[in-house]
C-alpha cells in the first residue's frame, strides 16, 4: 500500500492533526455562491475563456488599476506589472502621467508598451483638473502627444474632486468633470475611460456617464485606498478634524454594480458605455468573480494595492500572486455559481 500511495501515511497524519483547526462554522460560509461540485472536472490551467475588451482580447478578466510614476521605484513597478499583463493576458492603466505633459524626464517610468506587447490594452492617465487646464490654455494637443509617446490605446480620466479638495496642494475644478469628459470625447478619437479614486460614483453620475460613448467606466469604489482620506492625513490637525466625515463618504463596488445594471436596463440603446472595470475594495478572485459575473455589461475587475504589494521586488513574487488569482478564477468558474 505504501508503494502505491507513498504519501498516504503523512497525509493521514496531517488530517488528524489539522481536523479541529479546519472546522468552518455555518456563519463563516461565503453565502454569495452556490457550490456545485458534481458538474465539472478540475479545470485545466489556461482554461479561462478570452474576453473581448476595449477592442482587444484579454486572457484573464483582471485589470491593473492605475498606480504610480515619477518615483524611484516606479520603473521597476510598472515594468513588473506590464510583464505580468503580458504573461497572463491582462489590461493595464498607468498611474498619473501628468509629469509627462511638459517633460520626458520620467518617460522611462511609464513606457511599457514594448513589455506588455501590442495586443493588450494599455491606457495613459490624467486627472480631469489637468485636462481642464489644458483645454483652458488651448494646449489640448499635449494630450494626443502623451498618447502617442506612450503608444497607449487611450486615456483614463480620473475624476477626483474630493481628493483635490482635501489635498493641501490640490487643484481647483472650475467646470463639472462631466463637461470635461464630454469635450474630450468630442475632440479626440481615442477611447476614454472614466474612473474615481476611492469614493466611487453615485447613481446620478453613473446615469450621466453611461450615456456617453466611453470605452469603460472604472468604479474606483469605496473600500480600497481612499485618496481623499490619504490627502486629508497629509494636512494639519485642524483641517483633519473639520473634514474627516466628508472624506469617508462613498459607494461600494457592490452598490455601484446594482446601479449600473439597473441603469443599463433602463437606458437600453441610449446606454453607450459598454464596458466596466470593477475596482475598489476588490480583495481577491472571489470578489472579482462574483462582481464580474453579476454585471450585465462586459466587465473585468481591477486591483491596485494588491498588485503593488508584490510588484516592488522580484518579478517572481508578482508572478506567484497573479498565478494564484488566475487559478482561483478557473476553480470558481468550474464549481461556483453566484446566487
C-alpha positions in Angstrom: 0.0 0.0 0.0 2.8 2.4 0.9 4.3 1.8 -2.6 1.0 2.5 -4.3 0.4 5.7 -2.3 3.7 6.8 -0.7 2.2 10.0 0.8 -0.7 8.2 2.5 0.8 7.9 6.0 1.9 11.6 6.2 -1.3 12.8 4.7 -3.5 10.9 7.1 -1.3 12.2 10.0 -1.9 15.8 8.7 -5.7 15.1 8.6 -5.7 14.1 12.2 -3.5 16.9 13.4 -5.5 19.6 11.4 -9.0 18.3 11.8 -10.1 20.6 14.6 -8.3 23.7 13.1 -10.1 23.2 9.8 -13.6 23.4 11.2 -15.8 26.1 9.5 -18.9 27.3 11.2 -22.0 28.0 9.2 -21.8 31.7 9.9 -18.3 31.8 8.2 -19.5 30.4 4.9 -19.4 32.6 1.8 -23.1 33.0 1.1 -22.6 34.7 -2.3 -22.3 31.4 -4.2 -23.8 28.0 -4.9 -21.1 25.4 -4.7 -21.7 22.8 -7.5 -19.1 20.0 -7.1 -20.8 17.4 -9.3 -20.9 19.2 -12.6 -17.3 19.8 -13.6 -13.9 18.2 -13.6 -10.9 20.0 -12.4 -10.3 22.8 -14.9 -7.1 22.8 -16.8 -4.6 25.7 -16.3 -5.2 28.3 -19.0 -8.9 27.3 -19.4 -10.4 30.8 -18.8 -12.3 32.0 -21.9 -10.8 35.0 -23.7 -12.7 38.2 -23.3 -13.1 41.0 -25.9 -12.5 44.2 -24.0 -11.8 47.7 -25.3 -11.2 46.4 -28.8 -8.6 43.9 -27.7 -8.7 40.4 -26.2 -7.9 39.6 -22.6 -7.0 36.1 -21.5 -7.7 36.9 -17.8 -10.6 39.3 -16.7 -8.2 41.3 -14.5 -7.1 44.9 -14.8 -4.0 46.5 -13.3 -5.5 49.8 -12.0 -3.6 53.0 -12.2 -0.9 53.4 -9.5 2.4 55.1 -9.8 5.0 57.0 -11.8 7.8 59.5 -11.3 9.1 57.9 -8.1 12.4 55.9 -7.5 10.6 52.6 -7.7 8.1 53.4 -10.5 10.2 52.0 -13.3 10.6 48.6 -11.7 6.9 48.5 -10.5 5.5 49.4 -13.9 7.9 47.1 -15.7 6.9 44.2 -13.4 3.2 44.9 -13.8 3.5 45.1 -17.6 5.4 41.9 -17.7 2.6 40.2 -15.6 0.0 41.6 -18.0 1.9 40.1 -21.0 2.2 36.7 -19.3 -1.3 36.4 -18.1 -3.2 38.5 -20.7 -4.5 41.4 -18.5 -5.1 45.1 -19.2 -3.2 47.9 -17.6 -3.9 51.5 -16.6 -0.8 53.7 -15.9 -0.5 56.0 -13.0 -1.0 59.7 -13.4 1.0 60.8 -16.4 0.9 64.5 -15.5 4.7 64.7 -15.3 5.0 63.8 -19.0 2.9 66.7 -20.3 5.8 69.1 -20.3 8.9 66.8 -19.9 10.2 63.4 -20.9 12.3 63.1 -17.8 10.2 60.3 -16.3 9.1 58.7 -19.7 11.0 55.5 -19.0 9.0 55.0 -15.8 5.8 54.8 -17.9 6.9 53.5 -21.3 6.0 49.8 -21.0 4.4 49.1 -24.4 7.4 47.0 -25.5 6.9 44.9 -22.4 3.1 44.5 -22.4 3.1 44.0 -26.2 0.8 45.3 -28.9 -2.2 43.1 -28.3 -3.3 44.1 -24.8 -4.9 47.3 -23.7 -2.6 50.0 -22.2 -4.1 53.3 -21.0 -2.5 56.6 -20.0 -4.0 58.5 -17.1 -4.6 62.2 -16.4 -6.8 64.0 -13.8 -9.8 65.9 -15.0 -8.3 69.0 -13.4 -5.2 68.8 -15.6 -7.3 68.2 -18.7 -9.5 71.3 -17.8 -6.3 73.4 -17.5 -5.0 72.1 -20.9 -8.3 72.9 -22.6 -8.5 76.3 -21.0 -4.9 77.1 -22.1 -5.6 75.8 -25.6 -2.9 73.1 -25.1 -5.1 70.1 -25.8 -2.7 68.8 -28.4 -0.4 67.8 -25.4 -3.0 65.1 -24.6 -2.6 63.5 -28.0 1.2 63.8 -27.8 1.0 61.9 -24.5 -1.0 59.1 -26.0 1.5 58.9 -28.9 4.7 58.9 -26.9 3.4 56.1 -24.7 1.9 54.2 -27.6 -1.2 54.0 -25.4 -4.6 52.8 -26.6 -6.5 55.6 -24.9 -6.8 57.7 -21.8 -8.1 57.2 -18.3 -9.6 60.4 -16.9 -9.7 60.2 -13.1 -12.4 62.3 -11.5 -11.4 63.2 -8.0 -12.9 66.4 -6.7 -12.8 65.3 -3.0 -9.2 64.3 -3.3 -8.3 67.6 -4.8 -10.3 69.4 -2.1 -8.6 67.6 0.7 -5.1 67.9 -0.8 -3.1 70.8 0.6 -1.8 71.5 -2.9 -5.0 70.4 -4.7 -6.3 71.8 -8.0 -9.5 73.7 -8.3 -12.3 72.4 -10.6 -13.9 75.3 -12.4 -16.2 73.1 -14.5 -18.1 69.9 -13.7 -15.9 66.9 -14.7 -18.8 65.6 -16.9 -18.3 68.7 -19.2 -14.6 68.0 -19.4 -15.2 64.4 -20.4 -17.8 65.4 -23.0 -15.3 67.9 -24.6 -12.6 65.2 -24.5 -14.8 62.8 -26.4 -15.7 65.4 -29.0 -12.0 66.4 -29.6 -10.2 63.1 -29.7 -10.8 59.7 -31.4 -9.0 57.5 -28.9 -11.1 55.6 -26.3 -11.7 57.3 -22.9 -12.1 55.5 -19.6 -13.5 57.5 -16.6 -12.6 56.4 -13.1 -13.0 57.6 -9.5 -10.2 57.2 -7.0 -11.7 55.8 -3.8 -15.2 57.2 -3.3 -16.9 55.7 -6.4 -19.8 57.3 -8.3 -23.4 57.8 -7.2 -26.3 56.8 -9.4 -26.9 60.3 -11.0 -23.2 60.5 -12.0 -23.3 56.9 -13.4 -26.5 57.6 -15.3 -25.0 60.7 -17.0 -21.7 58.9 -17.8 -23.3 55.8 -19.2 -25.0 58.0 -21.9 -21.6 58.9 -23.2 -19.6 56.8 -25.7 -16.9 55.8 -23.1 -14.5 53.0 -23.5 -15.3 52.0 -20.0 -16.2 53.2 -16.5 -13.8 52.2 -13.7 -15.6 52.3 -10.4 -12.7 53.2 -8.1 -15.2 52.4 -5.3 -15.0 52.9 -1.6 -13.3 50.0 0.2 -9.8 50.3 -1.4 -7.3 53.1 -1.0 -9.3 56.3 -0.2 -7.2 59.1 -1.7 -9.3 61.9 -0.3 -8.6 60.5 3.2 -4.9 59.9 2.3 -4.6 63.6 1.3 -6.5 64.7 4.4 -4.0 62.9 6.6 -1.3 65.0 5.0 -2.9 68.2 6.2 -2.9 69.9 9.6 -4.9 68.6 12.6 -7.5 71.3 12.4 -8.2 70.5 8.7 -8.4 66.8 9.6 -10.9 67.4 12.4 -13.1 69.6 10.2 -13.3 67.3 7.1 -12.9 63.8 8.5 -16.5 62.9 7.8 -16.5 64.2 4.3 -13.5 62.0 3.4 -15.5 58.9 4.4 -18.5 59.3 2.0 -18.7 57.0 -0.9 -20.2 53.9 -2.5 -19.1 50.2 -2.6 -18.5 48.3 -5.7 -21.5 46.0 -5.0 -23.7 49.1 -4.6 -22.4 50.6 -7.8 -22.9 47.4 -9.7 -26.5 47.3 -8.7 -26.9 50.8 -10.1 -25.1 50.2 -13.4 -27.1 47.0 -14.0 -30.3 48.9 -13.4 -29.2 52.0 -15.5 -28.1 49.8 -18.4 -31.6 48.1 -18.4 -33.3 51.5 -18.0 -31.4 53.2 -20.8 -31.4 50.4 -23.3 -29.9 51.6 -26.6 -29.1 55.1 -25.1 -26.5 53.4 -22.9 -23.4 54.0 -24.9 -20.8 52.8 -22.3 -20.3 49.2 -22.9 -17.6 48.0 -20.5 -16.9 48.2 -16.8 -13.8 47.9 -14.7 -15.0 47.0 -11.2 -12.4 48.2 -8.7 -12.3 49.5 -5.1 -12.4 47.0 -2.3 -11.9 44.0 -4.6 -9.7 42.0 -2.4 -9.3 38.7 -4.3 -10.5 36.5 -7.2 -13.7 35.6 -5.3 -14.8 39.2 -5.1 -13.8 39.7 -8.7 -15.5 36.6 -10.0 -18.7 37.4 -8.1 -18.9 41.0 -9.3 -18.0 40.4 -12.9 -20.4 37.5 -13.2 -23.2 39.6 -11.9 -22.6 42.5 -14.3 -24.9 42.9 -17.3 -22.2 44.7 -19.1 -18.9 43.1 -20.1 -16.7 43.6 -17.1 -13.3 42.9 -15.6 -12.1 43.6 -12.1 -9.3 45.9 -11.2 -6.9 45.9 -8.3 -4.1 48.3 -7.4 -2.7 47.8 -3.9 -2.7 44.0 -4.2 -0.6 44.2 -7.3 1.6 46.9 -5.8 2.4 44.8 -2.8 4.0 42.2 -5.0 5.4 44.4 -7.8 8.1 46.3 -5.9 10.7 43.5 -5.7 11.5 40.4 -7.7 9.1 39.6 -10.5 8.6 36.0 -9.2 6.7 37.3 -6.2 4.2 39.1 -8.5 4.0 36.1 -10.8 3.2 33.8 -8.0 0.5 36.1 -6.8 -1.2 36.5 -10.2 -0.9 32.8 -11.0 -2.8 32.1 -7.8 -5.5 34.6 -8.7 -5.9 33.1 -12.2 -6.1 29.6 -10.7 -8.7 30.8 -8.3 -10.8 32.2 -11.2 -10.5 28.9 -13.0 -11.7 26.9 -10.0 -14.5 29.5 -9.4 -15.7 29.1 -13.0 -15.8 25.4 -12.6 -17.5 25.0 -9.3 -19.2 28.2 -8.2 -22.4 30.0 -9.4 -23.2 33.4 -8.0 -26.6 33.4 -6.2 
